[in-house]
């Protein structure tokens, strides 16, 4: 069972746990070594996680371990604009991949988005995740991201 909570404003310790994961992952993969050019680390997410901490949602399991996190482009309950919610970052930590956690995280987000009046969710798949997004019903919008109508 997953618990998904916004890190801001009352759960900033969750944001720091994501930061700790990103730093540990980067260190383990040699990001600090200038000769390493391709490490497969999500270290580059650190700036966006901290810049957008008010729209950072963290998923934890029943033991309180961080399973994954997502950053959306605006608060769920404020200013819908065109009705499209942008999913900027979506990551399931490696040890929890292929266990259904990503699908649970996305279904949670989809339910919240529908509840708050959004009509679609848009993403830009990263790290060869296109198959995951296709299984959820997303389709490529000819270079403008992938879109899923939800209303």
Phi and psi in degrees as GROMACS dihedral restraints (atoms count N, CA, C in turn):
[ dihedral_restraints ]
;  ai    aj    ak    al  type     phi  dphi    fc
    3     4     5     6     1  -105.2    20    10
    4     5     6     7     1   147.5    20    10
    6     7     8     9     1  -116.6    20    10
    7     8     9    10     1   128.6    20    10
    9    10    11    12     1  -120.3    20    10
   10    11    12    13     1   125.0    20    10
   12    13    14    15     1  -135.6    20    10
   13    14    15    16     1   148.0    20    10
   15    16    17    18     1   -71.7    20    10
   16    17    18    19     1   140.0    20    10
   18    19    20    21     1   -76.0    20    10
   19    20    21    22     1   -25.6    20    10
   21    22    23    24     1  -112.6    20    10
   22    23    24    25     1   139.5    20    10
   24    25    26    27     1   -97.0    20    10
   25    26    27    28     1   -15.1    20    10
   27    28    29    30     1   -99.0    20    10
   28    29    30    31     1    -4.1    20    10
   30    31    32    33     1  -125.3    20    10
   31    32    33    34     1    42.5    20    10
   33    34    35    36     1   -60.8    20    10
   34    35    36    37     1   -23.9    20    10
   36    37    38    39     1   -59.8    20    10
   37    38    39    40     1   -29.2    20    10
   39    40    41    42     1   -67.2    20    10
   40    41    42    43     1   -40.6    20    10
   42    43    44    45     1   -61.7    20    10
   43    44    45    46     1   -41.5    20    10
   45    46    47    48     1   -68.0    20    10
   46    47    48    49     1   -29.3    20    10
   48    49    50    51     1   -68.8    20    10
   49    50    51    52     1   -35.8    20    10
   51    52    53    54     1   -66.9    20    10
   52    53    54    55     1   -43.6    20    10
   54    55    56    57     1   -59.5    20    10
   55    56    57    58     1   -44.3    20    10
   57    58    59    60     1   -60.2    20    10
   58    59    60    61     1   -42.6    20    10
   60    61    62    63     1   -60.8    20    10
   61    62    63    64     1   -47.0    20    10
   63    64    65    66     1   -62.3    20    10
   64    65    66    67     1   -39.9    20    10
   66    67    68    69     1   -67.9    20    10
   67    68    69    70     1   -43.3    20    10
   69    70    71    72     1   -63.7    20    10
   70    71    72    73     1   -41.4    20    10
   72    73    74    75     1   -62.3    20    10
   73    74    75    76     1   -43.9    20    10
   75    76    77    78     1   -64.2    20    10
   76    77    78    79     1   -43.8    20    10
   78    79    80    81     1   -63.7    20    10
   79    80    81    82     1   -43.5    20    10
   81    82    83    84     1   -63.8    20    10
   82    83    84    85     1   -30.2    20    10
   84    85    86    87     1   -96.6    20    10
   85    86    87    88     1     6.9    20    10
   87    88    89    90     1    77.0    20    10
   88    89    90    91     1    28.0    20    10
   90    91    92    93     1   -61.4    20    10
   91    92    93    94     1   -32.2    20    10
   93    94    95    96     1   -74.1    20    10
   94    95    96    97     1    -9.5    20    10
   96    97    98    99     1   -84.6    20    10
   97    98    99   100     1   114.7    20    10
   99   100   101   102     1   -62.9    20    10
  100   101   102   103     1   -18.4    20    10
  102   103   104   105     1   -81.9    20    10
  103   104   105   106     1   -11.2    20    10
  105   106   107   108     1   -86.1    20    10
  106   107   108   109     1   121.6    20    10
  108   109   110   111     1  -108.2    20    10
  109   110   111   112     1   -26.8    20    10
  111   112   113   114     1  -134.5    20    10
  112   113   114   115     1   107.3    20    10
  114   115   116   117     1  -117.5    20    10
  115   116   117   118     1   -10.6    20    10
  117   118   119   120     1    70.0    20    10
  118   119   120   121     1    25.2    20    10
  120   121   122   123     1   -95.5    20    10
  121   122   123   124     1   152.0    20    10
  123   124   125   126     1   -93.9    20    10
  124   125   126   127     1    20.0    20    10
  126   127   128   129     1   -51.6    20    10
  127   128   129   130     1   -37.2    20    10
  129   130   131   132     1   -64.5    20    10
  130   131   132   133     1   -14.2    20    10
  132   133   134   135     1   -76.2    20    10
  133   134   135   136     1   -14.7    20    10
  135   136   137   138     1   -58.1    20    10
  136   137   138   139     1   -46.4    20    10
  138   139   140   141     1   -59.8    20    10
  139   140   141   142     1   -46.3    20    10
  141   142   143   144     1   -67.2    20    10
  142   143   144   145     1   -39.0    20    10
  144   145   146   147     1   -58.8    20    10
  145   146   147   148     1   -44.0    20    10
  147   148   149   150     1   -76.9    20    10
  148   149   150   151     1   -38.0    20    10
  150   151   152   153     1   -66.6    20    10
  151   152   153   154     1   -31.6    20    10
  153   154   155   156     1  -113.1    20    10
  154   155   156   157     1    31.3    20    10
  156   157   158   159     1   -60.0    20    10
  157   158   159   160     1   -20.9    20    10
  159   160   161   162     1   -74.3    20    10
  160   161   162   163     1   -12.2    20    10
  162   163   164   165     1  -123.3    20    10
  163   164   165   166     1    27.9    20    10
  165   166   167   168     1   -93.6    20    10
  166   167   168   169     1   126.7    20    10
  168   169   170   171     1  -117.8    20    10
  169   170   171   172     1   132.8    20    10
  171   172   173   174     1  -117.9    20    10
  172   173   174   175     1   131.9    20    10
  174   175   176   177     1  -101.2    20    10
  175   176   177   178     1   128.9    20    10
  177   178   179   180     1  -124.0    20    10
  178   179   180   181     1   151.9    20    10
  180   181   182   183     1   -89.6    20    10
  181   182   183   184     1  -175.4    20    10
  183   184   185   186     1   -64.8    20    10
  184   185   186   187     1   -19.0    20    10
  186   187   188   189     1   -90.8    20    10
  187   188   189   190     1    -2.0    20    10
  189   190   191   192     1    87.4    20    10
  190   191   192   193     1     6.5    20    10
  192   193   194   195     1   -79.5    20    10
  193   194   195   196     1   140.0    20    10
  195   196   197   198     1   -69.1    20    10
  196   197   198   199     1   125.7    20    10
  198   199   200   201     1  -100.4    20    10
  199   200   201   202     1   -35.0    20    10
  201   202   203   204     1  -174.5    20    10
  202   203   204   205     1  -179.2    20    10
  204   205   206   207     1  -155.5    20    10
  205   206   207   208     1   160.6    20    10
  207   208   209   210     1  -145.3    20    10
  208   209   210   211     1   148.8    20    10
  210   211   212   213     1  -123.0    20    10
  211   212   213   214     1   126.2    20    10
  213   214   215   216     1  -107.0    20    10
  214   215   216   217     1   168.0    20    10
  216   217   218   219     1   -85.3    20    10
  217   218   219   220     1    -8.3    20    10
  219   220   221   222     1  -159.9    20    10
  220   221   222   223     1   165.1    20    10
  222   223   224   225     1   -61.1    20    10
  223   224   225   226     1   142.3    20    10
  225   226   227   228     1   -62.0    20    10
  226   227   228   229     1   -34.4    20    10
  228   229   230   231     1  -106.8    20    10
  229   230   231   232     1    16.9    20    10
  231   232   233   234     1  -130.8    20    10
  232   233   234   235     1   135.4    20    10
  234   235   236   237     1    48.0    20    10
  235   236   237   238     1    85.6    20    10
  237   238   239   240     1   -75.0    20    10
  238   239   240   241     1   -17.3    20    10
  240   241   242   243     1    55.3    20    10
  241   242   243   244     1  -118.2    20    10
  243   244   245   246     1   -86.6    20    10
  244   245   246   247     1     3.4    20    10
  246   247   248   249     1    87.3    20    10
  247   248   249   250     1     4.7    20    10
  249   250   251   252     1  -104.4    20    10
  250   251   252   253     1   124.4    20    10
  252   253   254   255     1   -95.6    20    10
  253   254   255   256     1   124.3    20    10
  255   256   257   258     1   -91.9    20    10
  256   257   258   259     1   130.9    20    10
  258   259   260   261     1  -100.7    20    10
  259   260   261   262     1   104.7    20    10
  261   262   263   264     1   -80.7    20    10
  262   263   264   265     1   -43.3    20    10
  264   265   266   267     1  -136.3    20    10
  265   266   267   268     1   137.0    20    10
  267   268   269   270     1  -143.3    20    10
  268   269   270   271     1   111.3    20    10
  270   271   272   273     1  -136.2    20    10
  271   272   273   274     1   131.7    20    10
  273   274   275   276     1  -102.9    20    10
  274   275   276   277     1   128.7    20    10
  276   277   278   279     1   -61.0    20    10
  277   278   279   280     1   144.6    20    10
  279   280   281   282     1   -49.7    20    10
  280   281   282   283     1   -41.8    20    10
  282   283   284   285     1   -69.1    20    10
  283   284   285   286     1   -13.1    20    10
  285   286   287   288     1  -108.8    20    10
  286   287   288   289     1     3.6    20    10
  288   289   290   291     1   -70.3    20    10
  289   290   291   292     1   153.7    20    10
  291   292   293   294     1    61.9    20    10
  292   293   294   295     1    30.7    20    10
  294   295   296   297     1  -126.0    20    10
  295   296   297   298     1    10.5    20    10
  297   298   299   300     1    90.5    20    10
  298   299   300   301     1    -4.2    20    10
  300   301   302   303     1   -67.9    20    10
  301   302   303   304     1   -38.3    20    10
  303   304   305   306     1   -62.3    20    10
  304   305   306   307     1   -41.8    20    10
  306   307   308   309     1   -64.6    20    10
  307   308   309   310     1   -42.0    20    10
  309   310   311   312     1   -62.3    20    10
  310   311   312   313     1   -42.8    20    10
  312   313   314   315     1   -62.4    20    10
  313   314   315   316     1   -44.7    20    10
  315   316   317   318     1   -67.2    20    10
  316   317   318   319     1   -42.0    20    10
  318   319   320   321     1   -60.7    20    10
  319   320   321   322     1   -37.9    20    10
  321   322   323   324     1   -59.7    20    10
  322   323   324   325     1   -48.3    20    10
  324   325   326   327     1   -62.9    20    10
  325   326   327   328     1   -43.0    20    10
  327   328   329   330     1   -60.7    20    10
  328   329   330   331     1   -45.2    20    10
  330   331   332   333     1   -60.0    20    10
  331   332   333   334     1   -43.9    20    10
  333   334   335   336     1   -64.1    20    10
  334   335   336   337     1   -42.1    20    10
  336   337   338   339     1   -64.3    20    10
  337   338   339   340     1   -43.0    20    10
  339   340   341   342     1   -62.5    20    10
  340   341   342   343     1   -45.7    20    10
  342   343   344   345     1   -57.7    20    10
  343   344   345   346     1   -34.9    20    10
  345   346   347   348     1   -94.3    20    10
  346   347   348   349     1     8.8    20    10
  348   349   350   351     1    92.2    20    10
  349   350   351   352     1    10.4    20    10
  351   352   353   354     1   -74.9    20    10
  352   353   354   355     1   147.9    20    10
  354   355   356   357     1  -105.2    20    10
  355   356   357   358     1   -14.0    20    10
  357   358   359   360     1  -158.7    20    10
  358   359   360   361     1   164.2    20    10
  360   361   362   363     1  -126.6    20    10
  361   362   363   364     1   135.9    20    10
  363   364   365   366     1  -120.4    20    10
  364   365   366   367     1   139.2    20    10
  366   367   368   369     1  -138.3    20    10
  367   368   369   370     1   165.4    20    10
  369   370   371   372     1  -124.2    20    10
  370   371   372   373     1   100.6    20    10
  372   373   374   375     1   -56.4    20    10
  373   374   375   376     1   142.3    20    10
  375   376   377   378     1  -127.9    20    10
  376   377   378   379     1   156.2    20    10
  378   379   380   381     1    53.9    20    10
  379   380   381   382     1    46.1    20    10
  381   382   383   384     1    61.4    20    10
  382   383   384   385     1    37.0    20    10
  384   385   386   387     1   -96.1    20    10
  385   386   387   388     1    12.0    20    10
  387   388   389   390     1   -55.6    20    10
  388   389   390   391     1   -40.2    20    10
  390   391   392   393     1   -60.8    20    10
  391   392   393   394     1   -40.6    20    10
  393   394   395   396     1   -59.8    20    10
  394   395   396   397     1   -47.0    20    10
  396   397   398   399     1   -69.3    20    10
  397   398   399   400     1   -35.3    20    10
  399   400   401   402     1   -62.8    20    10
  400   401   402   403     1   -41.0    20    10
  402   403   404   405     1   -61.6    20    10
  403   404   405   406     1   -28.9    20    10
  405   406   407   408     1   -83.4    20    10
  406   407   408   409     1    -7.3    20    10
  408   409   410   411     1   105.6    20    10
  409   410   411   412     1     3.2    20    10
  411   412   413   414     1   -72.4    20    10
  412   413   414   415     1   153.1    20    10
  414   415   416   417     1  -135.5    20    10
  415   416   417   418     1   148.7    20    10
  417   418   419   420     1   -69.1    20    10
  418   419   420   421     1   133.3    20    10
  420   421   422   423     1  -104.7    20    10
  421   422   423   424     1    47.7    20    10
  423   424   425   426     1    52.5    20    10
  424   425   426   427     1    56.0    20    10
  426   427   428   429     1    83.4    20    10
  427   428   429   430     1     1.1    20    10
  429   430   431   432     1  -106.5    20    10
  430   431   432   433     1    23.4    20    10
  432   433   434   435     1    97.4    20    10
  433   434   435   436     1   178.9    20    10
  435   436   437   438     1  -110.5    20    10
  436   437   438   439     1   139.0    20    10
  438   439   440   441     1  -125.4    20    10
  439   440   441   442     1   142.9    20    10
  441   442   443   444     1  -130.7    20    10
  442   443   444   445     1   111.5    20    10
  444   445   446   447     1   -68.1    20    10
  445   446   447   448     1   135.1    20    10
  447   448   449   450     1  -123.6    20    10
  448   449   450   451     1    -6.7    20    10
